[in-house]
Amino acid sequence: MTTPQPERQEITDLDALRLLAHPLRYRIARALRDGPATSTTLGRALGLSSGLASYHLRQLAQHGFIEEAPELAKGRERWWRAIKTDRRFPPRSAQTTEMRAVFDEMTRLDLAADLEQLARLRIEGTDLPGDWADAVPFSHSEINVTFDELLEFFEEYIALLYRYKRASEDTPPEARTVLTRFFAYPEPSEPAPERAPKAAPETPSAQDEPPTNT
C-alpha cells in the first residue's frame, strides 16, 4: 500500500532553522530518522551524556521536528521519534541574509553526512547479501526545462517517492531501507572567453615623423 504524502511543514522561523543547522542537534535529528530512541541510547550512540541529549531532544520537540512516543515508554523512560513531514524551506530569493547563511550551513552538514555515508558503504558494503552489494544505482544527466517545469519535475519526484514508501506491515521481508537523495541546479553560465587586449596604436617618434618643408 502506498504511503500517503504527508502535510507540508513550512519552516520560516529563523530560530527553528538554526536548530536544524546546529551540528549536535542535526546529528540527533538524523539519528531519529532510523527509528525511535531514548536520550540514553542516543547519548551512547553519539558520545553524549543522557542529560545533554535530553535537553537537545526537548528543543527539537519544541519546534515540531520530533515528538514523544508514549506507547514505547517503560516507567519513567521517554522515547522520541522523528515527525515525518514534507518539510519545505523558503526559496532562496525570499530568505534573509541571516536565514541564507544558516540554510547554507544546514546544506553543508547534509551533504557532508551523505558523502561520508556513501563512502563508508563503498568501503564496507561488500558484505551486503546477494544483489544488495550492487545496489547503488547512479544517474548523471540533464534536462532542458523552464523554472516552472523544474518545480513540477520536483513535485513529481516527491510523489514518486511516496509511491514506494510503505508501512512496515506492507513491506516484503526481503526489502531494505534505501536512502535516496535528489538535487538539481542550473548549469552555470560559461564565462566569455578572455580576449587579448587590443594593442594601442603606436605613437610615432620624432625620428619617424616626416620632414617639414620650411
C-alpha positions, 0 to 999 in steps of 0.5 A: 500500500502506498504511503500517503504524502504527508502535510507540508511543514513550512519552516520560516522561523529563523530560530527553528532553522538554526536548530536544524543547522546546529551540528549536535542537534542535526546529528540527533535529528538524523539519528531519529530518522532510523527509528525511535530512541531514548536520550540514553541510547542516543547519548551512547550512540553519539558520545553524549551524556543522557542529560545533554541529549535530553535537553537537545531532544526537548528543543527539537520537540519544541519546534515540531521536528520530533515528538514523544512516543508514549506507547514505547515508554517503560516507567519513567523512560521517554522515547522520541521519534522523528515527525515525518513531514514534507518539510519545505524551506523558503526559496532562496530569493525570499530568505534573509541574509541571516536565514541564507547563511544558516540554510547554507550551513544546514546544506553543508552538514547534509551533504557532508553526512551523505558523502561520508555515508556513501563512502563508508558503504563503498568501503564496507558494503561488500558484505551486503547479501546477494544483489544488495552489494550492487545496489547503488544505482547512479544517474548523471544527466540533464534536462532542458526545462523552464523554472516552472517545469523544474518545480513540477519535475520536483513535485513529481519526484516527491510523489514518486517517492511516496509511491514506494514508501510503505508501512512496515506491515506492507513491506516484503521481508526481503526489502531494505531501507534505501536512502535516496537523495535528489538535487538539481541546479542550473548549469552555470553560465560559461564565462566569455572567453578572455580576449587579448587586449587590443594593442594601442596604436603606436605613437610615432617618434620624432625620428619617424615623423616626416620632414617639414618643408620650411 
